[in-house]
Amino acid sequence: MEVSSTLWEPKKDGASTTTEPPVSLQVVRHPLKRFVGFIEFCYHLFFQGKFMVHRVTGLLYLIQYAVVIFLYLFNYPMFLRSPLIITLPLTGVFQTVVAIFTFTFLPKRNADSGYFSDKGTLTYPFVKENLFFAAILCFQWFYYNDNLYPFIKYAYPLEYLFVFLPYNFRFLTAKTRIRDALSNIPNRSTEQNQTFYFYMTWLTKLFYIWAKHYIGFFLNYLRFQNKATPDHQYGVFLLLIAACFATTIAMFLHTLRFRKYLPPRVSFLTYVVAYLSTFIGYAMVFPVFLQHATLFWITLIGLVINLISLRGFCMYQIGVMLAFHFSLVV
């Protein structure tokens, strides 16, 4: 509330004059003014300037995301019945496609994505690359949806492609490398943030290796064999909610950083917290590692081969696909 001058007057005590109201009366802004300020901020961010399709699509994504979190936490049965668990990942894919056709003016360099720094902006290849990750995330949302799962099993060529061979068609989108971002940190980050970005980028790289194999392949193997229980699904959906933040909303965080609404460290730490929160979902399904040790080891072998040879990994995945197809993996 605003402080009325009739409630308090400054008192003179000799040579000194008290001009500040008591702490209990120091209220900076009325809550209504804060709300109005927030509405003005959202209007300026989403409804003014260029790129209106991209802005409005992003707002729709954020609204859906908030509702999905609410339903998951407070009404899980309704969450499972909600069309939002279909439209949210689809909107993420559409948002990325819109970005690809909108931001064609971004830098075209392939090496450094521009995300792991506090100077400059994203590169166009990084925007295009995000379509691949949005697509495989969308598939996993559909795959763990009991209403869609039977239809995906009928469309088995599509199922095999996304479960076993998604990185075999990785060449269809642009590709950036975290190792290039690491080597370019001295050129792309201010001096006071170079150490911060170096360690946070390494953490992101390690998480990406884990996520590629144990959020992607392992969970898809589990679902392929129809061994995911309702308890598993509950944890996986929380994991996928966090993955949506790290895949799509992470781009929004970069926009807030670039436009100086968020400090660089706050923006990037929010991204880090988002992807690390996937471990909460994994903690909920941790027994699955013990229950399905064969899948764990198949995934781990693939991870090791992937670190040694990408070509070897692609061949390994073809072998894994054939082993599952002929029921050699139980």
C-alpha positions, 0 to 999 in steps of 0.5 A: 500500500502507498504510505499516506502523509497523514500517518507519519511526519518527519521529526526534527531532533536538534540539527538532524532531521528524520526523513525516512518513514519507519521500516514497517511503513516502507512499502515500495509498490502497491501489489496492483501496480506490480501486477499492471507492470507485469502485464505491460512487460508480457504485452511488450514481450509477446505482442509488440514488434516483429516476429508475431507468429513466433512470439504468440506461439511461444506464449501458447507454449508457456501457457500449456507448460504451466497448465501441464505442471499444475495438472501433473502435481495436483490432478494426475488422472486429468493430466493423463486424459488431457490433450495437452500432453499431445499439444505441448510437444507438438507446439514445441516442434511447431515453435522450432519450425517457426523459428527456422523460417523466422530467424534466417538472419542469424549467424551461419557458423556451425561450430559454436552455437552461441548459447554457452556464452554471455556475448552475442546471439544464437547461431542459425544452425543451432536453431535448426538443430533444435528441431531434431531434439524437439522431434525426438522429445515429441515422439517420447511424449507420444510413446509413453501416452497409453492412448497413442502407444497402440497406434505407434506399434502399428506404425512400426517402421516409425517406431523402429526409427525413433527408438533405435535409429534416431541418430542415424538420420541426425544429418538431416538437421544442422549440428553444433558441437559443445566441444567447439563452444568450450574452445571458444569460451575465451572469445565469446564470454566476458572475462568475469564469466569465462570460468563460470561458462567453462564449468557449466558447459562441461556439466551440460556436455556430461548431462547430454551424454547421459540424457542421449542414452538413458533418457532417450534409448534406455526409456524407449527400449523399456517402452518398446518391450511394453515393460513400463509400468504406471509407476514408471510412467509417472516418473517418466512424465515428470522427466519429460516435463523437465526436458521440455524446459531444457529443449524449448523454454531454454531458447526463451531464456536466451532471449531474456538474456540477450534482451537484458531482462535476465543476467547471463548467469541467472539465465544459464543457471536456470537452464542448468537447473531445468535439465538437472531436474530430470534426475528427480523423475529418474529417481522415481523410476530408479528400480527399473535399472535393477529390474531390467539390467540387460537394457541397462548394459545394452545402453551402456555399451552403446554409450561407450561405443558412441564415445569412440566412434559415431560410425561404430555406434550407428552400426551397433544400433542397427544390431540392437534393433535386429536383436529386439526385433527377433526377440533376442533381448528379454 
